[in-house]
């Protein structure tokens, strides 16, 4: 992510990755808003629900690890990892 020129800046979103599941293609974007980096999952056709994957990231290594893990989960489950049904599945695996 590029540096912010001033604290209130909102930088353009940056495409970080794409993945395809049965439902369709999705794009993971990163964007710095008021100094806080956010990752979001958006349908490639821009229609449908958008999901916040993570916010408040502090370093590029953290961002890269989250994106890599998210892509692995999408491939494994053929689903959007940020959907509540997937989050419930993950919680059940930890028990």
Phi, psi and omega in degrees: 000144181278153182294156179267136179283327177212155189304328183271007186288146170242116180276157176299150177288150183239128176288124181255329182194162173229150173213156180237132173233175181306321181296332181144187182270142178232154179238136173260122179248148169246144178207138176262120180237116182052041176084358182250126180276132179235145172249132179228153177248121185231136173302139183300329180275004178067007178250133180116183185287143175249146183235136170277121180276314183199152173217156180084026180292145186248342180208161183295325179299317178297314179300311182298320180294318180295316179298315180299315179296318180298316179296321177297318179295318179299317180293319183293318187262350187051047183205168177279115184301334181277354178293143181307323181297324178288321179296322176296320179299316179298318181297322178294329179288334182281339185288000000 
